[in-house]
Amino acid sequence: MLSLNRFMLLPMVAIALTLTMEVSAVAQQAPLPVREHPSVELGVDYNYVHTNAPPGGCGCFSLNGGDAWAAYKITDSVAVVGQFSAQHASAVLGSGTDATLVSYEFGPRYSFAKSRKFVPFAQALLGGATLLSGSGLLTTSSGTSSAFAMTLGGGLDIRLTRHLSLRPAELDYFYTRFPNGGNDHQNNLRVAAGMNYRF
């Protein structure tokens, strides 16, 4: 009877050892999930804005400048963004009048993180803008006006390292409501490119 019990015990010990080794191997190959996206991002961009502030017709001209933004990621895909930007144009439409456009906007951003390297995103930002200019661009006597501003658009981030990313292109519809003696709104195009850092 003793030899029979020993004979039955050996296969059970072998099975237990095998299961232990399998569980250990699986644990090494499949570690606990780690949050892929850090929770805070900071970025700076170059901006090109094509606008039509003067009243009547197109009256189109271009401004150049930049922006700085911060994003807090609620999930790996959804973030809340705050952005401050400023652009400037000299001698607008040959008038000798300079213009500086400053905006501050906030809103959600959604990142389509299907790849570890390429991350396209879309965002909708709302806020305000201030236009500083001489005579001829605005109907206000002071040459300064503040108005509602909205940005709808998206772009692409390319991850260079775990923390640093390149933003080669961002394209936005940039809507403002400055008084211009006509329809009192502007349909602007904003193009941006820059870098961002994730913590």
C-alpha positions in Angstrom: 0.0 0.0 0.0 2.9 2.4 0.8 4.5 1.8 -2.5 1.2 2.4 -4.3 0.7 5.7 -2.5 4.2 6.8 -3.4 3.5 5.8 -7.0 0.3 8.0 -7.1 2.1 10.9 -5.3 4.8 11.3 -7.9 2.5 12.3 -10.8 0.7 14.7 -8.5 4.0 16.4 -7.5 5.0 16.6 -11.2 1.7 18.2 -12.2 2.0 20.8 -9.3 5.5 21.7 -10.3 4.5 22.1 -14.0 1.5 24.3 -13.1 3.8 26.5 -10.9 6.3 26.9 -13.7 3.5 27.8 -16.2 2.0 30.4 -13.8 5.5 31.9 -13.2 6.2 32.1 -17.0 2.8 33.8 -17.7 3.4 36.3 -14.9 6.8 37.2 -16.4 5.4 37.5 -20.0 2.3 39.5 -19.0 3.1 42.1 -16.3 0.4 44.3 -14.9 -0.8 47.0 -17.4 1.0 50.3 -17.1 -0.6 53.6 -18.1 0.8 54.3 -21.5 0.1 58.0 -21.6 1.5 60.4 -19.0 -1.2 62.6 -17.5 0.2 66.1 -18.3 1.5 67.5 -21.7 3.0 70.9 -22.4 3.5 72.2 -26.0 4.7 75.2 -28.0 3.9 75.8 -31.7 4.6 78.1 -34.6 1.3 79.6 -36.0 0.2 80.9 -39.4 -3.2 82.6 -39.4 -5.1 83.7 -42.6 -7.8 86.1 -41.7 -10.2 88.7 -43.0 -10.6 91.4 -40.3 -11.3 94.5 -42.5 -15.0 95.1 -43.4 -16.4 94.2 -46.8 -15.2 91.6 -49.2 -12.4 89.3 -48.3 -9.8 91.8 -47.1 -7.6 88.8 -46.4 -4.2 89.0 -44.8 -1.8 86.8 -42.9 -0.4 86.8 -39.4 2.5 84.9 -37.9 3.2 84.0 -34.3 3.0 81.1 -31.9 1.1 79.4 -29.1 1.7 77.6 -25.8 -0.7 75.0 -24.4 -1.1 72.5 -21.6 -3.2 69.4 -21.5 -4.4 67.2 -18.7 -5.3 63.7 -19.8 -8.4 62.3 -18.1 -8.0 59.0 -20.0 -5.5 57.7 -22.5 -7.7 59.3 -25.3 -9.5 62.3 -23.7 -7.7 65.4 -22.4 -8.7 68.9 -21.3 -6.6 71.6 -23.1 -5.8 75.3 -22.3 -4.1 77.3 -25.1 -2.7 80.8 -25.3 -1.7 82.2 -28.7 -0.5 85.4 -30.3 0.1 86.4 -33.9 1.2 89.6 -35.5 1.1 91.3 -38.9 2.9 94.4 -40.1 1.5 97.0 -42.6 -1.7 95.1 -43.1 -2.9 95.3 -46.8 -0.3 98.0 -47.4 -2.1 100.4 -45.0 0.9 100.8 -42.7 -1.3 99.5 -39.8 0.0 96.7 -37.7 -2.2 94.1 -36.1 -1.7 91.7 -33.1 -4.2 88.9 -32.4 -4.2 87.3 -29.0 -6.4 84.4 -28.0 -7.1 82.2 -25.0 -9.2 79.1 -25.4 -10.1 75.9 -23.5 -11.8 72.6 -24.4 -11.6 68.9 -25.0 -9.1 67.0 -27.2 -9.5 63.4 -28.4 -6.4 61.4 -29.4 -6.7 58.4 -31.7 -3.8 56.4 -30.2 -3.9 53.4 -32.5 -0.1 53.4 -32.8 2.6 53.9 -30.3 4.4 56.3 -32.7 1.7 58.2 -34.6 -1.1 59.9 -32.7 -3.7 61.9 -34.6 -6.0 64.1 -32.6 -9.1 66.3 -32.9 -10.1 69.2 -30.6 -12.7 71.9 -30.0 -11.6 75.0 -28.1 -13.8 77.9 -26.9 -12.7 81.2 -25.4 -11.9 84.8 -26.3 -9.6 86.9 -28.5 -8.3 90.4 -28.5 -7.2 92.3 -31.6 -4.9 95.3 -31.2 -4.6 97.5 -34.3 -4.6 101.0 -35.7 -7.4 102.5 -37.6 -9.1 100.8 -40.5 -9.3 97.2 -39.2 -11.9 97.7 -36.5 -14.9 99.9 -35.9 -13.9 100.7 -32.3 -12.3 104.1 -31.8 -9.6 102.7 -29.5 -8.3 100.2 -32.1 -8.6 97.4 -29.5 -11.5 94.9 -29.4 -12.2 91.7 -27.6 -14.5 89.0 -28.9 -15.6 85.4 -28.8 -13.3 82.9 -30.4 -13.6 79.2 -31.3 -11.2 76.7 -32.8 -12.2 73.4 -34.4 -9.5 71.2 -35.9 -6.9 68.5 -35.4 -3.4 67.4 -36.2 -0.8 64.7 -35.8 1.8 64.0 -33.1 4.8 61.8 -33.8 6.5 60.4 -30.7 10.3 60.7 -30.8 10.9 59.4 -27.3 8.6 58.4 -24.4 8.3 62.0 -23.4 9.0 64.1 -26.5 6.8 64.4 -29.6 6.9 66.3 -32.8 3.8 68.0 -34.1 4.5 68.4 -37.9 1.0 69.7 -38.7 -2.2 71.0 -37.1 -5.0 72.5 -39.1 -7.8 74.6 -37.5 -10.9 76.5 -38.4 -10.5 79.6 -36.2 -13.7 81.6 -35.8 -13.8 85.1 -34.2 -16.5 87.8 -33.8 -14.8 91.1 -34.0 -16.8 94.2 -35.1 -15.7 95.1 -38.7 -18.6 97.3 -40.0 -19.9 94.4 -42.0 -20.9 90.9 -40.8 -18.9 91.2 -37.6 -17.3 87.8 -37.8 -14.2 86.3 -39.3 -13.7 82.8 -40.7 -9.9 82.2 -40.2 -7.6 79.4 -41.1 -4.8 78.6 -38.6 -1.9 76.2 -39.4 0.5 75.2 -36.6 3.6 73.0 -36.1 5.7 72.5 -33.0 6.9 70.2 -30.2 5.3 68.8 -27.0 6.6 67.2 -23.8 4.7 64.6 -21.8 5.3 64.1 -18.1 
